């Protein structure tokens, strides 16, 4: 047996079975591979508006202090979040993106004898954090590409410790009704932690939004996670947060690494939280772009999944990888989602009007219409 094989065998079984998360293809890599100079990246659900000028100014002001460690407690950002959402600061856990909150929850509550419940077509990080903790997963078949809450509740057993629910869901964009979510939470055993992953919350239309943070008072086993990566345009700084009961937050903060948020991320997030002008513009651009893309899909006779996020998945009715690769050769990066058991779909992020038009033109050429 080689040394490398022996070391592999030392890893715990869940880690050995993991398939690493595959991020969107970088612009620089595609330019180098194909010799292209103008790339449209619509693969990673990033903000098309660039960084807010207010955030850039705040980051510039913080640069001279980079020799200092960041505030390990995130005091100012926690105070801003607490004020905005009428929660106590001891209910907040800051993460290196909301992904880290998912990992902290798994590390806190899972062990090899326990399991999680989540939906088919749900965010790829749920199985990763489950397996990394040595736990098993009950993956519940989707209903219309979204969560089947009744079936998920039925999948909960005495070994279930976490239920993951993405709302809106990524990569399908499906949205659950607030009344259905509340009914699910009321039926869920108190011994099961429910993670309500709201990374795309800001894009939900006002008439469909629920004040899920106010539900924390009724459901002490609820964790709401949100991020600054999407609507606030700070994906490169990796900062998100979880809101929960003080008891859960205390547990999560025990396993959270010191200084997990850098100084620039903390000041950027605090500034972004108060930048209503940028958020309004981001939502308006998303609504316009969604209409632009879905109108093109209708014109092309393509089916798509109605999305409450800043992306939309569309169905080619045939294996999607050839179309994905053909779009790459035309300088347009979208996201294949075969890993989500959707091999005939591609997911495209909402870009600027010009980026969306470039994608539509490239798609028409690829489909030869």
VOGU-3710 file (C-alpha; in Angstrom, 3 decimals, decimal comma):
1> xxxxxxxxxx> 0,000/0,000/0,000  1,400/3,402/-0,919  1,861/6,143/1,647  -0,816/8,273/-0,053  -3,364/5,442/0,019  -2,601/4,812/3,682  -3,177/8,473/4,509  -6,443/8,457/2,555  -7,613/5,501/4,606  -6,986/7,470/7,814
11> xxxxxxxxxx> -9,675/10,022/6,902  -13,120/9,511/8,349  -15,536/7,739/5,969  -17,790/10,735/5,329  -14,870/12,860/4,144  -13,567/10,127/1,831  -16,951/9,928/0,126  -17,259/13,667/-0,431  -17,306/15,220/-3,877  -15,829/18,730/-3,510
21> xxxxxxxxxx> -18,033/21,711/-4,304  -17,247/22,963/-7,805  -17,400/26,774/-8,087  -18,207/28,667/-11,263  -15,495/28,851/-13,907  -13,256/31,924/-13,360  -13,147/34,573/-16,056  -9,342/34,518/-16,179  -9,262/30,758/-16,756  -11,667/30,973/-19,674
31> xxxxxxxxxx> -9,740/33,854/-21,223  -6,552/31,820/-21,020  -8,107/28,596/-22,327  -10,004/30,055/-25,266  -8,091/33,239/-26,005  -11,178/35,413/-25,433  -10,951/38,993/-24,263  -14,568/39,759/-23,337  -16,237/37,326/-20,957  -19,749/37,521/-19,533
41> xxxxxxxxxx> -19,906/35,610/-16,253  -23,440/34,653/-15,226  -22,630/31,548/-13,226  -22,298/32,413/-9,544  -25,310/34,584/-8,657  -23,130/37,635/-8,058  -24,333/41,232/-8,105  -24,042/42,777/-11,579  -23,880/46,304/-10,139  -20,360/46,217/-8,771
51> xxxxxxxxxx> -19,537/47,325/-5,250  -21,432/50,203/-3,669  -19,411/53,467/-3,670  -20,229/53,843/0,035  -18,745/50,426/0,734  -15,633/51,188/-1,327  -15,123/54,386/0,651  -15,494/52,541/3,947  -13,016/49,877/2,863  -10,535/52,562/1,818
61> xxxxxxxxxx> -10,782/54,153/5,242  -10,048/50,821/6,926  -6,922/49,963/4,914  -4,384/51,683/7,218  -5,431/49,371/10,079  -4,736/46,089/8,293  -1,798/45,400/10,605  -4,350/44,865/13,399  -6,448/41,793/13,939  -10,141/42,309/13,204
71> xxxxxxxxxx> -12,687/42,646/15,975  -13,202/38,985/16,810  -16,662/39,660/18,217  -17,847/41,733/15,239  -19,285/44,192/17,757  -20,269/47,006/15,375  -21,730/44,715/12,712  -23,680/42,743/15,301  -25,046/45,992/16,712  -26,160/47,080/13,235
81> xxxxxxxxxx> -27,825/43,706/12,522  -29,513/43,721/15,936  -30,905/47,197/15,346  -32,115/46,423/11,821  -33,919/43,207/12,726  -34,930/43,925/16,339  -32,961/41,033/17,805  -30,451/40,856/20,623  -26,768/40,725/19,804  -26,483/37,406/21,623
91> xxxxxxxxxx> -28,738/35,890/18,936  -26,213/36,578/16,145  -23,440/34,366/14,776  -21,153/35,867/12,144  -19,734/33,607/9,454  -17,259/33,587/6,600  -20,230/33,709/4,275  -23,469/32,076/5,395  -21,866/28,805/4,232  -19,749/28,842/7,371
101> xxxxxxxxxx> -22,876/29,063/9,502  -24,093/25,846/7,842  -20,800/24,202/8,718  -20,909/25,463/12,309  -24,415/24,051/12,721  -23,278/20,658/11,422  -20,189/20,608/13,651  -22,286/21,546/16,661  -25,203/19,148/16,302  -24,113/16,171/14,166
111> xxxxxxxxxx> -22,231/12,952/14,830  -21,854/9,658/12,930  -24,983/8,189/14,529  -27,235/11,095/13,493  -28,765/12,391/10,265  -30,014/15,445/8,419  -33,031/15,964/6,166  -33,009/18,132/3,053  -34,595/18,225/-0,377  -33,472/16,887/-3,709
121> xxxxxxxxxx> -32,155/19,772/-5,867  -31,192/21,703/-2,698  -27,938/23,586/-2,083  -24,853/21,387/-2,541  -23,304/22,453/0,776  -25,925/20,546/2,822  -24,600/17,085/1,897  -21,016/18,331/2,209  -21,361/19,511/5,820  -23,419/16,438/6,694
131> xxxxxxxxxx> -20,872/13,958/5,376  -17,935/15,936/6,757  -19,443/15,470/10,230  -19,762/11,747/9,618  -23,567/11,892/9,646  -25,997/10,531/7,072  -28,656/12,332/5,052  -32,273/11,702/4,162  -32,642/13,348/0,749  -36,356/13,843/0,061
141> xxxxxxxxxx> -37,573/13,840/-3,554  -38,499/17,322/-4,740  -41,987/18,406/-5,708  -42,037/20,661/-8,776  -38,294/21,248/-8,254  -38,932/22,554/-4,739  -39,273/21,343/-1,162  -41,978/18,807/-0,342  -42,449/19,818/3,282  -44,877/17,007/4,119
151> xxxxxxxxxx> -42,453/14,392/2,816  -39,551/16,090/4,598  -41,457/15,999/7,882  -42,203/12,315/7,335  -38,458/11,680/6,778  -37,574/13,023/10,229  -36,787/10,227/12,696  -35,367/9,960/16,199  -31,831/10,311/14,801  -32,535/13,526/12,878
161> xxxxxxxxxx> -30,857/16,598/14,317  -30,964/19,107/11,433  -33,382/19,957/8,634  -32,002/22,274/5,938  -34,488/24,395/3,978  -33,327/26,867/1,323  -35,922/29,546/0,654  -35,621/30,654/-2,123  -33,966/27,421/-3,149  -30,702/27,327/-5,072
171> xxxxxxxxxx> -30,412/26,276/-7,930  -34,139/26,075/-8,716  -35,362/29,416/-7,309  -38,534/27,888/-5,860  -40,228/29,639/-2,947  -42,265/28,225/-0,070  -45,391/29,941/1,238  -44,958/31,443/4,727  -47,998/29,583/6,096  -46,602/26,258/4,886
181> xxxxxxxxxx> -43,244/26,969/6,494  -44,836/27,916/9,803  -46,960/24,777/9,795  -43,832/22,712/9,158  -41,975/24,359/12,040  -44,886/23,797/14,414  -44,938/20,103/13,512  -41,158/19,638/13,703  -39,922/17,988/16,931  -38,209/20,392/19,301
191> xxxxxxxxxx> -35,143/18,142/19,201  -34,555/18,944/15,521  -32,814/22,149/14,474  -34,283/23,773/11,365  -31,869/25,868/9,296  -33,813/28,280/7,108  -31,256/29,321/4,504  -32,306/32,740/3,180  -29,267/33,689/1,092  -31,604/35,183/-1,548
201> xxxxxxxxxx> -34,179/36,657/0,840  -33,809/40,236/-0,393  -34,934/39,296/-3,910  -38,301/37,891/-2,802  -41,215/40,058/-3,949  -42,665/42,053/-1,054  -46,051/40,334/-1,249  -44,408/36,928/-0,765  -41,938/37,832/1,996  -42,362/36,586/5,532
211> xxxxxxxxxx> -40,821/38,143/8,633  -39,067/34,904/9,465  -36,802/36,570/12,013  -39,833/37,311/14,177  -40,503/33,542/14,196  -37,431/32,993/16,373  -39,493/33,891/19,442  -41,880/31,016/18,714  -39,369/28,442/17,469  -36,238/28,116/19,648
221> xxxxxxxxxx> -34,943/25,376/17,304  -34,932/27,730/14,272  -31,816/29,260/12,697  -32,191/31,850/9,929  -29,088/32,356/7,783  -28,457/35,287/5,467  -25,532/36,663/3,495  -23,986/39,850/2,152  -22,739/38,000/-0,953  -25,816/38,359/-3,149
231> xxxxxxxxxx> -28,051/41,430/-2,957  -25,412/43,472/-1,110  -22,682/42,689/-3,659  -19,939/41,508/-1,274  -19,314/37,956/-2,501  -15,545/38,482/-2,604  -15,373/39,383/1,084  -17,244/36,286/2,312  -19,454/37,434/5,142  -22,839/36,218/6,341
241> xxxxxxxxxx> -24,677/35,597/9,583  -27,088/33,386/11,438  -29,926/34,498/13,706  -31,231/32,112/16,339  -32,088/31,717/19,984  -29,332/32,917/22,332  -28,770/29,289/23,370  -28,053/28,125/19,822  -25,931/31,188/19,063  -23,873/30,482/22,177
251> xxxxxxxxxx> -23,186/26,937/20,972  -22,285/28,058/17,443  -19,944/30,723/18,745  -18,119/28,091/20,803  -17,000/26,294/17,636  -16,603/29,418/15,486  -12,955/30,187/14,832  -11,489/33,420/16,256  -11,259/36,244/13,697  -13,292/34,322/11,097
261> xxxxxxxxxx> -14,333/37,641/9,527  -11,640/39,976/8,272  -11,622/43,702/9,014  -12,604/44,786/5,513  -15,532/42,372/5,438  -16,817/43,653/8,770  -16,724/47,334/7,801  -18,100/46,599/4,325  -21,030/44,598/5,698  -21,871/47,224/8,306
271> xxxxxxxxxx> -21,873/49,922/5,619  -23,842/47,812/3,151  -26,522/47,064/5,716  -27,368/50,778/5,822  -27,035/51,382/2,069  -30,709/51,316/1,107  -30,012/53,006/-2,229  -27,748/50,177/-3,426  -30,147/47,467/-2,258  -33,078/49,124/-4,020
281> xxxxxxxxxx> -31,056/49,378/-7,235  -29,973/45,730/-6,963  -33,548/44,520/-6,579  -34,782/46,705/-9,447  -31,991/45,469/-11,748  -32,818/41,896/-10,799  -36,510/42,303/-11,548  -35,767/43,901/-14,927  -33,206/41,243/-15,795  -35,492/38,401/-14,804
291> xxxxxxxxxx> -38,167/39,753/-17,146  -35,596/40,142/-19,922  -34,399/36,547/-19,627  -37,763/34,864/-19,193  -39,158/36,773/-22,171  -36,283/35,383/-24,238  -36,944/31,851/-22,968  -40,590/32,203/-23,961  -39,558/33,418/-27,414  -37,231/30,426/-27,778
301> xxxxxxxxxx> -39,846/27,952/-26,577  -37,758/26,983/-23,539  -39,253/26,007/-20,208  -37,870/27,631/-17,067  -38,489/27,319/-13,338  -40,080/30,503/-11,934  -37,437/31,902/-9,609  -37,552/34,135/-6,542  -33,758/34,528/-6,554  -31,259/36,363/-8,750
311> xxxxxxxxxx> -30,928/33,445/-11,170  -33,153/31,212/-13,249  -32,833/27,584/-14,354  -34,055/26,655/-17,834  -34,684/23,304/-19,465  -33,083/22,331/-22,768  -34,917/18,962/-22,850  -31,615/17,278/-23,650  -28,227/16,954/-21,942  -27,155/20,517/-21,191
321> xxxxxxxxxx> -23,370/20,138/-21,129  -22,888/20,553/-24,899  -24,832/23,846/-24,769  -22,852/24,930/-21,686  -19,572/24,275/-23,471  -20,786/26,010/-26,637  -21,719/29,068/-24,574  -18,244/29,009/-23,024  -16,684/29,145/-26,469  -18,768/32,248/-27,121
331> xxxxxxxxxx> -17,508/33,863/-23,924  -20,579/33,323/-21,756  -20,253/31,445/-18,460  -23,434/29,942/-17,005  -23,832/27,065/-14,556  -24,468/23,422/-15,431  -26,458/21,773/-12,647  -26,141/18,083/-13,381  -24,687/17,674/-9,879  -28,135/18,664/-8,611
341> xxxxxxxxxx> -29,724/15,836/-10,630  -30,831/18,312/-13,296  -28,670/17,305/-16,289  -30,970/18,923/-18,865  -30,994/22,331/-17,150  -28,620/25,277/-17,070  -28,768/28,012/-14,450  -28,057/31,590/-15,452  -27,524/34,476/-13,051  -29,168/37,824/-13,669
351> xxxxxxxxxx> -26,636/40,281/-15,060  -26,770/43,790/-16,399  -29,057/44,482/-19,337  -26,039/44,245/-21,677  -24,773/41,003/-20,110  -28,223/39,451/-20,316  -28,470/40,448/-23,982  -25,062/38,909/-24,692  -26,215/35,666/-23,086  -29,464/35,658/-25,057
361> xxxxxxxxx> -27,633/36,248/-28,343  -25,148/33,480/-27,544  -27,935/31,088/-26,537  -29,806/31,767/-29,791  -26,634/31,010/-31,743  -26,016/27,827/-29,778  -29,585/26,648/-30,307  -29,353/27,764/-33,955  -32,585/29,772/-33,908
//
